[in-house]
Amino acid sequence: MNSDDTTPHEEDDMKSTRSGTDTATEVGHSGPAASARGDEESQESIGSAGLVPLTTLVRAKLAHGWNWLEEMLTGRYHATYGLAVTRILIGLTGLGLILTNFNARHYAFGVGAAWNGEIAEPKSDFPSIWLFSLYHRAVTTPPLFTALTIGLALLAIVIILGWRTRIVLPFYLVLWVSFIELNDGAGDQGDNAYRMFMIALLFADTTRRWSLDARRRARNPEFPESDGGPWRWALIMANNLAIVVLAFQVCAIYMSGGLYKAGGTAWQHGFAVYNPLHTQQFGTWPVLSDLMTAWGPMVVAISWGSILFQCAFPFMLFNRYTRIVALLGILSFHLGIALLMGLPWFSLTMIAVDAIFIRDRSFAKVSAYLRHWWASSAPRANGAKAAGAGGAKAGAKAAGAGGAKAAGTKAAEANAASSSKPGSSAGKK
């Protein structure tokens, strides 16, 4: 029988048989080869659809994050202006504390404070450490103690000027700790923050701006590209990690202080600011204290506002505009503490480190504006002086020329008069 003679039912049976055979063939090839082929087809379909496996995305994100971190730590120096301000204010804080206590140095730290027993048996462990025992061994000799105090003040001035700070700062730190630990009762938490900040500054380059070291380096035409040589990346990383440590310390101080206040009853009820401002120890300006605490809602606003500001400060740094508000608010906070509570050196220490949160771009704009203002004002004064001198010289020349002309005119008139007389030679002729 020919294929053309098949009936419709037979054709349906043949089609079903072929389809069953194809199905059996596919089932028979469902082993590893088939699964591999399926994976390849799925990857081709993912690639054609623009999709990327999750593991590849994770690896790409990790690589990008690592590159960003490496660039941030070793790419360039950060907060160069901010660290310069920190260095200057740290030096001013030490110098100010020494000068304000210099007349009473023997009574606050020297032999006049022997009644507290710390010269014989120090409460602090630092005098028992050889490195920090210099002041403790010299305190019983007043001239030597005075000489060391003057030397410490000179080192603070050197730090302010920024001369060889990497060499000077370690000596200043050791002498400062030795000095401040003579009387444990004369210090406060500001002294602890001061020395912690200086330890971090040992690893930072604080003299890249506004210092004598910066002027010395600027004489090198290859500066700053050649600064540090082959170890430049390590110096940059140490500087930037020191900034991270300073930022963490400041944020930890603010956050812990805010949380500690929030747990106090006086702060919860909003009258905590009133109490210290009316004590003899912290109420240094009674008139200002009465003015600040005369209105109850203001006392509550200041008390609660300080808690909120301190707790929110670390989070406000992530945005440019909130960072400006945070820095202005924390500056007002420390100025109030310095003025109303008589703690200027603690406030100046904290303000010094807060400067690292200001961008170099902002400092550069302010510096450029001040230089432009100075340059634009100086030539005007010089020009006015030059114009005045030129005018005076021109006036003198004109006066001289006018005087000579007048003299010549008078001489001509005299000659003419003499020639017109009858007895003159011209008349005789």
RORO-949966 format. One record per residue (C-alpha): residue number from 1; x, y, z. Coordinates in pm, 1 decimal. Layout:
N
> nr, x, y, z
> NUM, X, Y, Z
...
This chain:
429
> nr, x, y, z
> 1, 0.0, 0.0, 0.0
> 2, 133.1, 340.9, -97.4
> 3, 154.9, 627.0, 142.1
> 4, -104.9, 805.2, -61.7
> 5, -354.4, 531.4, 17.0
> 6, -346.3, 582.2, 393.8
> 7, -664.5, 673.9, 566.4
> 8, -700.2, 980.6, 792.2
> 9, -707.8, 761.7, 1103.3
> 10, -381.4, 593.6, 1005.1
> 11, -213.8, 934.8, 953.8
> 12, -320.5, 1040.4, 1302.5
> 13, -173.7, 722.0, 1445.9
> 14, 155.7, 781.5, 1268.7
> 15, 178.0, 1140.2, 1397.8
> 16, 112.5, 1027.6, 1751.9
> 17, 378.5, 759.1, 1715.8
> 18, 638.5, 1010.6, 1594.7
> 19, 556.2, 1251.0, 1875.0
> 20, 592.8, 972.3, 2128.5
> 21, 927.4, 878.4, 1979.7
> 22, 1049.3, 1240.2, 2005.7
> 23, 935.9, 1258.2, 2365.4
> 24, 1116.9, 936.8, 2448.7
> 25, 1430.8, 1071.2, 2283.2
> 26, 1419.1, 1388.0, 2494.7
> 27, 1367.6, 1184.9, 2811.9
> 28, 1654.4, 959.8, 2715.3
> 29, 1888.7, 1263.1, 2684.8
> 30, 1797.8, 1413.4, 3020.9
> 31, 2137.5, 1325.7, 3177.4
> 32, 2440.5, 1548.5, 3261.0
> 33, 2498.0, 1648.2, 2901.0
> 34, 2145.0, 1770.4, 2871.6
> 35, 2168.5, 1964.0, 3199.1
> 36, 2498.3, 2125.5, 3090.9
> 37, 2342.5, 2222.5, 2762.9
> 38, 2050.9, 2366.5, 2957.4
> 39, 2285.8, 2574.2, 3177.7
> 40, 2460.3, 2712.3, 2872.9
> 41, 2129.5, 2800.8, 2717.1
> 42, 2013.9, 2969.6, 3040.7
> 43, 2338.5, 3171.6, 3065.3
> 44, 2302.3, 3272.9, 2701.7
> 45, 1946.3, 3378.9, 2769.7
> 46, 2058.0, 3578.2, 3082.4
> 47, 2339.2, 3745.5, 2889.4
> 48, 2107.1, 3828.7, 2601.5
> 49, 1853.4, 3969.8, 2846.6
> 50, 2122.4, 4193.7, 3017.6
> 51, 2109.6, 4017.0, 3356.1
> 52, 2417.3, 3949.3, 3574.6
> 53, 2446.8, 3671.4, 3834.3
> 54, 2416.8, 3781.6, 4197.7
> 55, 2765.4, 3662.2, 4289.4
> 56, 2916.0, 3871.7, 4010.4
> 57, 2728.3, 4177.3, 4133.3
> 58, 2849.0, 4121.6, 4487.6
> 59, 3210.5, 4081.5, 4374.9
> 60, 3185.3, 4394.5, 4160.2
> 61, 3041.0, 4596.2, 4449.9
> 62, 3310.3, 4473.0, 4687.3
> 63, 3583.7, 4556.6, 4437.4
> 64, 3436.4, 4902.3, 4382.4
> 65, 3411.4, 4962.4, 4756.8
> 66, 3768.7, 4849.5, 4812.9
> 67, 3895.5, 5078.9, 4536.3
> 68, 3702.5, 5368.9, 4685.7
> 69, 3842.7, 5299.2, 5033.1
> 70, 4196.0, 5270.4, 4899.1
> 71, 4157.7, 5597.0, 4709.2
> 72, 4018.2, 5772.8, 5015.8
> 73, 4298.3, 5652.6, 5242.5
> 74, 4599.2, 5674.6, 5011.2
> 75, 4489.8, 5899.4, 4723.7
> 76, 4548.8, 6242.0, 4877.8
> 77, 4574.6, 6429.2, 5204.7
> 78, 4233.7, 6517.3, 5349.4
> 79, 4142.1, 6805.7, 5582.2
> 80, 4474.2, 6984.9, 5535.3
> 81, 4330.2, 7321.9, 5637.6
> 82, 4126.7, 7168.6, 5918.7
> 83, 4433.4, 6998.2, 6066.0
> 84, 4623.1, 7327.2, 6043.1
> 85, 4348.5, 7497.5, 6244.8
> 86, 4356.1, 7207.8, 6490.6
> 87, 4732.1, 7245.3, 6533.1
> 88, 4708.3, 7621.0, 6589.0
> 89, 4424.0, 7598.7, 6840.5
> 90, 4587.8, 7308.5, 7025.3
> 91, 4900.4, 7520.6, 7065.4
> 92, 4695.0, 7822.6, 7174.3
> 93, 4513.9, 7609.9, 7430.9
> 94, 4837.3, 7492.4, 7591.3
> 95, 4993.6, 7838.4, 7577.4
> 96, 4683.5, 8001.6, 7723.7
> 97, 4660.9, 7756.2, 8010.8
> 98, 5028.9, 7805.3, 8095.8
> 99, 5010.0, 8186.1, 8079.5
> 100, 4691.6, 8212.8, 8285.5
> 101, 4845.5, 7995.7, 8557.5
> 102, 5201.4, 8123.0, 8533.6
> 103, 5179.7, 8366.0, 8827.2
> 104, 5026.0, 8093.1, 9044.0
> 105, 5235.5, 7808.9, 8903.2
> 106, 5397.8, 7723.6, 9235.3
> 107, 5064.7, 7722.6, 9418.2
> 108, 4873.0, 7525.9, 9154.6
> 109, 5140.6, 7280.3, 9042.8
> 110, 5465.8, 7352.5, 9230.5
> 111, 5591.8, 7333.7, 9585.1
> 112, 5303.7, 7547.9, 9709.1
> 113, 5067.5, 7257.8, 9633.9
> 114, 5262.8, 7013.4, 9850.5
> 115, 4983.0, 7020.4, 10107.7
> 116, 4773.6, 6788.6, 9886.1
> 117, 5036.0, 6517.2, 9924.8
> 118, 5084.1, 6449.8, 9552.2
> 119, 5451.7, 6543.3, 9553.8
> 120, 5523.7, 6271.8, 9809.2
> 121, 5260.6, 6021.7, 9690.0
> 122, 5118.2, 6103.8, 9345.4
> 123, 4762.4, 5994.1, 9277.9
> 124, 4839.9, 5950.0, 8911.0
> 125, 5055.7, 5669.7, 8773.3
> 126, 5230.2, 5893.6, 8521.6
> 127, 5493.9, 6036.7, 8761.5
> 128, 5608.6, 5680.1, 8831.6
> 129, 5678.5, 5630.0, 8459.3
> 130, 6027.9, 5746.0, 8370.7
> 131, 5920.0, 5915.6, 8049.3
> 132, 5664.1, 6138.1, 8223.8
> 133, 5848.5, 6199.3, 8551.8
> 134, 6057.6, 6503.6, 8454.1
> 135, 5829.6, 6764.7, 8611.3
> 136, 5775.9, 6554.8, 8921.9
> 137, 6150.9, 6537.9, 8980.9
> 138, 6197.0, 6912.4, 8914.7
> 139, 5898.2, 7041.2, 9111.8
> 140, 6093.6, 7070.9, 9438.3
> 141, 6341.2, 7307.5, 9268.3
> 142, 6141.5, 7624.0, 9184.9
> 143, 6393.2, 7777.8, 8936.8
> 144, 6413.9, 7453.7, 8742.2
> 145, 6037.7, 7416.7, 8753.4
> 146, 5997.4, 7771.0, 8617.1
> 147, 6250.3, 7705.3, 8340.4
> 148, 6065.0, 7390.2, 8235.3
> 149, 5734.2, 7577.2, 8230.2
> 150, 5882.3, 7851.5, 8010.8
> 151, 6026.1, 7585.0, 7780.0
> 152, 5684.2, 7420.1, 7755.7
> 153, 5531.2, 7754.7, 7660.3
> 154, 5796.9, 7803.8, 7391.4
> 155, 5718.2, 7459.7, 7248.1
> 156, 5352.0, 7559.4, 7230.9
> 157, 5450.2, 7869.3, 7032.2
> 158, 5658.9, 7655.5, 6796.4
> 159, 5357.8, 7429.7, 6737.9
> 160, 5139.1, 7732.0, 6664.0
> 161, 5390.4, 7850.9, 6405.6
> 162, 5422.9, 7502.0, 6259.3
> 163, 5800.4, 7460.5, 6261.7
> 164, 5928.0, 7099.7, 6248.6
> 165, 5605.3, 6987.9, 6412.5
> 166, 5662.4, 6616.5, 6357.6
> 167, 5972.9, 6645.1, 6575.9
> 168, 5846.6, 6900.2, 6828.4
> 169, 5499.9, 6754.9, 6895.7
> 170, 5618.7, 6430.6, 7066.5
> 171, 5836.4, 6629.2, 7308.2
> 172, 5550.7, 6868.7, 7375.4
> 173, 5312.6, 6579.2, 7446.5
> 174, 5550.9, 6415.2, 7694.3
> 175, 5622.2, 6741.4, 7877.2
> 176, 5255.1, 6836.8, 7881.2
> 177, 5146.2, 6509.0, 8040.5
> 178, 5429.0, 6538.5, 8293.9
> 179, 5319.5, 6894.9, 8374.8
> 180, 4943.2, 6845.4, 8399.2
> 181, 4973.1, 6533.0, 8614.0
> 182, 5150.1, 6722.6, 8894.1
> 183, 4813.5, 6811.5, 9046.2
> 184, 4537.1, 6566.9, 8972.1
> 185, 4275.4, 6799.3, 9120.1
> 186, 4365.2, 7087.9, 8887.9
> 187, 4277.2, 6899.5, 8571.4
> 188, 3945.6, 6812.3, 8411.9
> 189, 3811.6, 6605.7, 8125.1
> 190, 3936.8, 6867.4, 7883.6
> 191, 4293.7, 6765.9, 7971.0
> 192, 4214.5, 6404.2, 7888.0
> 193, 4066.3, 6503.1, 7552.7
> 194, 4365.8, 6730.5, 7489.6
> 195, 4621.1, 6453.1, 7525.7
> 196, 4409.1, 6200.9, 7330.9
> 197, 4384.4, 6442.8, 7041.4
> 198, 4759.4, 6505.3, 7048.4
> 199, 4830.6, 6131.9, 7032.5
> 200, 4627.8, 6113.1, 6710.5
> 201, 4800.2, 6425.3, 6575.2
> 202, 5136.7, 6250.3, 6604.9
> 203, 5043.4, 6052.0, 6293.0
> 204, 4895.3, 6344.3, 6097.3
> 205, 5066.2, 6606.9, 5885.7
> 206, 4931.1, 6924.0, 6042.6
> 207, 5171.6, 7164.4, 5871.2
> 208, 5069.3, 7141.3, 5507.4
> 209, 4887.5, 7472.8, 5542.2
> 210, 4953.4, 7793.5, 5734.5
> 211, 5288.0, 7694.5, 5882.8
> 212, 5658.7, 7759.0, 5852.5
> 213, 5701.7, 7401.1, 5734.0
> 214, 5463.2, 7469.4, 5444.9
> 215, 5666.6, 7774.3, 5343.2
> 216, 5987.0, 7571.4, 5358.7
> 217, 5836.5, 7293.1, 5147.0
> 218, 5701.3, 7541.2, 4893.4
> 219, 6057.5, 7631.6, 4796.8
> 220, 6086.6, 7286.9, 4640.6
> 221, 5939.7, 7312.0, 4287.3
> 222, 5839.5, 6943.4, 4295.5
> 223, 5636.3, 6977.6, 4616.0
> 224, 5391.2, 6827.2, 4696.6
> 225, 5425.4, 6546.8, 4440.4
> 226, 5767.1, 6441.6, 4575.2
> 227, 5670.3, 6469.4, 4940.6
> 228, 5748.9, 6144.8, 5120.3
> 229, 5926.8, 5973.3, 4832.7
> 230, 5837.9, 5605.9, 4783.8
> 231, 5658.6, 5600.7, 5121.2
> 232, 5424.1, 5884.8, 5031.7
> 233, 5123.4, 5652.8, 5030.4
> 234, 5200.4, 5540.9, 5387.9
> 235, 5225.0, 5900.6, 5510.3
> 236, 4896.7, 5985.8, 5341.4
> 237, 4724.4, 5683.0, 5491.9
> 238, 4856.5, 5765.2, 5840.5
> 239, 4730.7, 6120.6, 5805.5
> 240, 4384.5, 6014.7, 5690.0
> 241, 4352.1, 5743.5, 5955.2
> 242, 4442.0, 6002.0, 6218.4
> 243, 4151.6, 6212.2, 6090.2
> 244, 3922.7, 5910.7, 6126.4
> 245, 4042.1, 5858.8, 6484.6
> 246, 3988.3, 6226.6, 6570.6
> 247, 3640.3, 6221.2, 6418.8
> 248, 3550.6, 5906.5, 6610.1
> 249, 3676.4, 6050.3, 6938.4
> 250, 3481.1, 6373.1, 6896.3
> 251, 3161.3, 6192.9, 6798.1
> 252, 3203.4, 5948.9, 7088.3
> 253, 3245.7, 6236.9, 7333.1
> 254, 2935.1, 6414.0, 7206.2
> 255, 2723.4, 6100.3, 7182.9
> 256, 2820.5, 5962.3, 7523.8
> 257, 2773.4, 6303.0, 7683.7
> 258, 2428.6, 6342.1, 7531.3
> 259, 2316.6, 5994.0, 7634.2
> 260, 2450.5, 6042.9, 7987.0
> 261, 2258.4, 6368.4, 8017.8
> 262, 1941.9, 6208.1, 7887.7
> 263, 1950.4, 5964.5, 8179.1
> 264, 1956.7, 6239.5, 8442.2
> 265, 1641.2, 6365.7, 8611.4
> 266, 1745.0, 6730.5, 8590.7
> 267, 1797.5, 6703.9, 8215.5
> 268, 1473.5, 6516.3, 8163.8
> 269, 1278.5, 6790.1, 8341.6
> 270, 1468.4, 7064.2, 8159.6
> 271, 1628.6, 7260.9, 8444.5
> 272, 1980.0, 7111.0, 8436.7
> 273, 2137.7, 7425.9, 8287.5
> 274, 2007.2, 7636.6, 8575.2
> 275, 2196.8, 7459.0, 8852.4
> 276, 2563.2, 7495.0, 8745.4
> 277, 2521.5, 7856.0, 8633.1
> 278, 2426.9, 7955.0, 8987.7
> 279, 2718.4, 7787.9, 9164.0
> 280, 3035.9, 7962.2, 9271.4
> 281, 3255.7, 7724.4, 9072.7
> 282, 3089.7, 7759.6, 8732.0
> 283, 2886.8, 8081.8, 8762.7
> 284, 3174.4, 8304.8, 8652.8
> 285, 2945.0, 8581.1, 8519.6
> 286, 2648.2, 8613.0, 8760.4
> 287, 2480.6, 8882.1, 8551.1
> 288, 2489.8, 8665.9, 8237.1
> 289, 2379.4, 8363.1, 8437.6
> 290, 2075.4, 8552.2, 8564.7
> 291, 2000.3, 8672.8, 8212.8
> 292, 2018.1, 8323.6, 8062.1
> 293, 1806.7, 8161.3, 8334.0
> 294, 1548.5, 8436.0, 8388.0
> 295, 1299.8, 8280.7, 8143.9
> 296, 1197.8, 7922.7, 8215.5
> 297, 1121.1, 7813.4, 7855.2
> 298, 1469.4, 7925.3, 7749.1
> 299, 1625.7, 7709.3, 8020.4
> 300, 1424.0, 7409.1, 7900.6
> 301, 1509.5, 7477.8, 7535.2
> 302, 1883.2, 7501.8, 7610.4
> 303, 1878.9, 7187.6, 7826.4
> 304, 1691.2, 6970.6, 7579.9
> 305, 1855.4, 7128.0, 7277.8
> 306, 2204.1, 7042.9, 7401.8
> 307, 2103.1, 6677.2, 7442.5
> 308, 1950.8, 6656.8, 7096.2
> 309, 2242.5, 6837.2, 6935.9
> 310, 2505.6, 6615.7, 7096.3
> 311, 2324.4, 6292.6, 7010.9
> 312, 2244.6, 6400.9, 6654.4
> 313, 2585.6, 6551.3, 6576.4
> 314, 2746.6, 6236.4, 6425.2
> 315, 2449.1, 6179.9, 6194.8
> 316, 2429.1, 6543.1, 6082.9
> 317, 2778.7, 6519.1, 5936.6
> 318, 2668.7, 6300.7, 5644.3
> 319, 2490.9, 6583.8, 5461.6
> 320, 2647.7, 6912.6, 5362.6
> 321, 2366.2, 7137.4, 5481.7
> 322, 2301.3, 6956.3, 5808.2
> 323, 2678.2, 6954.6, 5867.7
> 324, 2679.0, 7335.7, 5850.4
> 325, 2395.5, 7350.0, 6104.6
> 326, 2574.3, 7098.4, 6327.6
> 327, 2904.3, 7288.3, 6322.8
> 328, 2740.0, 7625.0, 6390.4
> 329, 2534.0, 7474.2, 6670.3
> 330, 2825.8, 7296.6, 6835.5
> 331, 3035.4, 7614.8, 6805.0
> 332, 2764.2, 7810.4, 6987.8
> 333, 2745.7, 7530.6, 7244.8
> 334, 3118.5, 7551.8, 7325.1
> 335, 3125.5, 7930.1, 7323.0
> 336, 2845.9, 7924.7, 7578.8
> 337, 3038.8, 7679.9, 7797.0
> 338, 3354.0, 7892.3, 7770.6
> 339, 3180.0, 8218.1, 7852.3
> 340, 2913.4, 8117.0, 8104.3
> 341, 3087.9, 7831.7, 8287.4
> 342, 3448.3, 7952.7, 8276.3
> 343, 3587.7, 7656.8, 8079.0
> 344, 3763.0, 7827.6, 7786.6
> 345, 4042.3, 7573.6, 7736.4
> 346, 3809.6, 7275.0, 7723.1
> 347, 3589.9, 7456.0, 7470.7
> 348, 3889.1, 7561.5, 7260.5
> 349, 4017.1, 7203.2, 7256.5
> 350, 3687.0, 7071.5, 7122.8
> 351, 3651.7, 7354.3, 6869.6
> 352, 4004.0, 7277.5, 6747.3
> 353, 3911.6, 6923.5, 6646.4
> 354, 3570.1, 7024.0, 6509.5
> 355, 3762.1, 7212.6, 6239.4
> 356, 3846.3, 6886.1, 6059.6
> 357, 3481.4, 6855.5, 5952.4
> 358, 3507.4, 7171.3, 5739.6
> 359, 3604.4, 7095.3, 5380.1
> 360, 3930.4, 7215.3, 5233.3
> 361, 3728.6, 7376.2, 4956.8
> 362, 3554.4, 7603.3, 5207.6
> 363, 3879.4, 7700.4, 5378.1
> 364, 4039.8, 7764.5, 5037.0
> 365, 3753.3, 7996.0, 4936.9
> 366, 3782.5, 8195.4, 5258.3
> 367, 4161.9, 8210.2, 5224.7
> 368, 4138.3, 8323.9, 4861.2
> 369, 3884.0, 8589.4, 4953.6
> 370, 4103.7, 8725.1, 5231.7
> 371, 4409.7, 8729.1, 5004.3
> 372, 4211.9, 8909.3, 4734.3
> 373, 4083.8, 9161.6, 4984.3
> 374, 4432.9, 9222.3, 5117.6
> 375, 4584.6, 9249.7, 4770.3
> 376, 4311.4, 9483.3, 4648.0
> 377, 4340.0, 9710.9, 4950.2
> 378, 4719.6, 9733.1, 4959.5
> 379, 4775.5, 9870.2, 4604.5
> 380, 4516.5, 10141.2, 4659.5
> 381, 4709.0, 10278.5, 4952.9
> 382, 5036.8, 10253.1, 4762.4
> 383, 4876.8, 10413.1, 4459.1
> 384, 4743.8, 10699.7, 4666.1
> 385, 5088.5, 10752.1, 4814.2
> 386, 5246.3, 10740.4, 4469.1
> 387, 4986.2, 10977.8, 4331.6
> 388, 5046.9, 11216.9, 4620.1
> 389, 5422.6, 11200.6, 4572.9
> 390, 5386.6, 11245.1, 4198.1
> 391, 5153.6, 11538.7, 4245.3
> 392, 5389.2, 11703.0, 4489.2
> 393, 5680.6, 11652.0, 4250.4
> 394, 5482.4, 11786.3, 3956.8
> 395, 5371.6, 12081.9, 4167.9
> 396, 5729.7, 12153.0, 4263.7
> 397, 5836.9, 12140.0, 3899.8
> 398, 5552.0, 12364.1, 3795.4
> 399, 5628.0, 12608.1, 4074.2
> 400, 5994.2, 12614.1, 3974.0
> 401, 5910.8, 12669.5, 3609.6
> 402, 5661.7, 12939.9, 3700.4
> 403, 5913.1, 13112.2, 3924.6
> 404, 6180.9, 13106.5, 3654.3
> 405, 5933.7, 13245.4, 3401.0
> 406, 5831.0, 13522.3, 3638.1
> 407, 6195.2, 13609.6, 3705.4
> 408, 6268.5, 13623.0, 3333.0
> 409, 5969.3, 13850.1, 3277.9
> 410, 6079.2, 14086.5, 3554.3
> 411, 6433.6, 14100.4, 3409.8
> 412, 6299.3, 14187.6, 3065.0
> 413, 6083.6, 14464.1, 3207.3
> 414, 6382.4, 14604.2, 3396.9
> 415, 6594.8, 14608.6, 3078.7
> 416, 6320.6, 14780.5, 2886.8
> 417, 6279.9, 15045.7, 3154.7
> 418, 6650.2, 15113.4, 3168.2
> 419, 6674.2, 15148.3, 2791.8
> 420, 6394.0, 15405.9, 2784.1
> 421, 6576.5, 15649.9, 3021.3
> 422, 6736.0, 15959.9, 2855.8
> 423, 7076.6, 15902.2, 3001.9
> 424, 7103.0, 15549.6, 2879.3
> 425, 7335.9, 15443.4, 2602.2
> 426, 7045.6, 15373.5, 2370.9
> 427, 6906.2, 15725.8, 2425.8
> 428, 7244.1, 15878.7, 2357.4
> 429, 7274.3, 15700.5, 2034.5
